[in-house]
Amino acid sequence: MHLQESGEMYLETIYVLSRTSNTVRSIDVGEYMGYSKPSVSRAMGLLKSGGYVTMDEGGFLTLTEAGLAVAEKIYERHTFLTEFLMRLGVDEETAAEDACRIEHVISDTSFAALKQFAQK
């Protein structure tokens, strides 16, 4: 299953929330993202059927190995691109917003080149 940008955003959100809490529920994801319960419920259903997320009887979400891999990749891109843009003089809010857009479309090759350039 190929993930669209919205699926990547949901996985990244679950990842971010799980870094600060032992439990993540759909309602937490919706509150964090500002999305309605039906939207989050539909997305979780798609992510579960795609093998990216599991949900236990209590409604607690866990990223699968595949889901975690995608979430970590997107989170790394987001944090790197935000910091990179800020080092170029972009204000934090704009850098974060732009990074959020770029992180989903930049190729692995271009991202690796940017990381290598930033390390020089």
Buried (B, 14 or more C-beta within 10 A) or exposed (E): EEBEEBBBBBBBBBBBBBEEEEEBBBEBBBEBBEBEEEBBBEBBEBBBEBEBBEBEEEEBBBBBEBBBEBBBBBBEBBEBBBBBBBEEEBEEEEBBBBBBEBBBEBEEEEBEEBBEEEEE
